[in-house]
Every structure is written in structure tokens, then in C-alpha cells.
């Protein structure tokens, strides 16, 4: 009989072998790291999307700029 150990990579196996509580705590740690690096929970900006108003897009852009400032990212426009 084939076990899931035979079907997944070692890194995935390590994750599957964790308890739900351990996976939850690791997810929290990874999310904190992602946000600390300047990650944002704002959706990707798509000015052609019919689902977002101009105000929504401005809000998302502002949130993205704030996340980049927290991470120390400097965005420079190319000419």
C-alpha cells in the first residue's frame, strides 16, 4: 500500500506531520515574516477590474505604499 510519505516531498511531509496547533503557530510566524518584509493583504491592483471603484483602488495603493515604507522599500520610477 502506498502511504502519503511516498507521494510528497520531505518539506511537505514535515508540514503534514505537524499537529493542527503546530501548523497554526507556524502559519502565524510565516505571516508575521511576510508582513515584516513589506507584504500586504491588499489585493493586486487591477485598474481594469469591474469589481473595484476608483476609491477602492486608491485605498489599496495607499495600503501598499504603507507596507513598503514599513519594510524600508524605496520605489523609484524609471524614465
C-alpha positions in Angstrom: 0.0 0.0 0.0 1.3 3.5 -0.9 1.4 5.9 2.0 1.3 9.7 1.7 5.0 9.6 2.7 5.7 8.2 -0.8 3.7 10.9 -2.6 5.0 14.2 -1.1 8.3 16.0 -0.8 10.2 15.9 2.6 9.2 19.5 3.3 5.6 18.8 2.7 5.8 15.6 4.8 7.2 17.7 7.7 4.2 20.0 7.4 1.7 17.2 7.3 3.2 15.5 10.3 2.7 18.6 12.5 -0.3 18.9 14.7 -3.0 21.4 13.7 -1.8 23.6 16.6 1.8 23.5 15.3 0.7 24.3 11.7 -1.4 27.2 13.1 1.5 28.6 15.0 3.9 28.2 12.1 1.4 29.9 9.8 1.3 32.9 12.2 5.1 33.1 12.2 5.2 33.0 8.4 2.5 35.7 8.1 4.4 37.9 10.5 7.6 37.4 8.5 5.7 38.2 5.2 4.2 41.4 6.6 7.5 42.4 8.1 9.1 42.1 4.7 6.6 44.6 3.3 3.9 42.1 2.2 0.4 43.4 2.0 -3.0 41.8 2.4 -4.4 44.2 -0.2 -5.5 42.6 -3.4 -3.3 43.2 -6.5 -4.2 46.4 -8.2 -6.1 46.0 -11.4 -7.4 49.3 -12.7 -9.4 47.5 -15.4 -11.3 45.3 -12.9 -15.0 45.9 -12.9 -15.1 45.0 -9.2 -13.2 47.9 -7.7 -14.2 51.6 -7.6 -11.6 54.4 -8.0 -11.8 54.9 -4.2 -11.1 51.2 -3.6 -8.0 51.3 -5.9 -6.7 54.5 -4.2 -7.1 52.8 -0.8 -5.3 49.7 -2.0 -2.5 51.8 -3.4 -2.2 53.7 -0.1 -2.0 50.4 1.9 0.6 49.0 -0.4 2.7 52.2 -0.1 2.4 52.0 3.7 3.5 48.3 3.7 6.6 49.2 1.6 7.5 52.1 4.0 7.3 49.7 6.9 9.7 47.3 5.1 12.1 50.1 4.1 11.4 49.6 0.4 12.1 52.6 -1.8 10.2 52.6 -5.0 11.8 54.7 -7.8 10.2 55.4 -11.1 12.2 54.8 -14.2 12.1 57.4 -17.0 
